[in-house]
Amino acid sequence: MGTDGRGLFGQVEGRNSASVADRLTSQPASWCTQVRYVAIDLCATFRTAVHRALPHAAVVVDCFHPSLRRESPPLDAISFG
């Protein structure tokens, strides 16, 4: 995680919701309560873990995640205006 408290939190060995939820709940309660948004890929396993460990946080799709970039049009092909 960056020194400003933003950025990549970390990577967890394995792809099961218990490992991810354990990593999140091992953080100090003060940290957990400050998390408002969690950007993840569309993996149901991770979404389940976030909902279990941080029920107050909104889960948003990380549109820059490599797994989604294969299925999405390039950003320069999207009109933002």
TAJO-V526203 format. One line per field, one symbol per residue. ss: DSSP state (~ for helix, > for strand, _ for the rest). Layout:
# TAJO-V526203
ss = ???
This chain:
# TAJO-V526203
ss = ________________~~~~~~~~~___~~~~~~__>>>>___~~~~~~~~~~____>>>>____~~~~_____~~~____
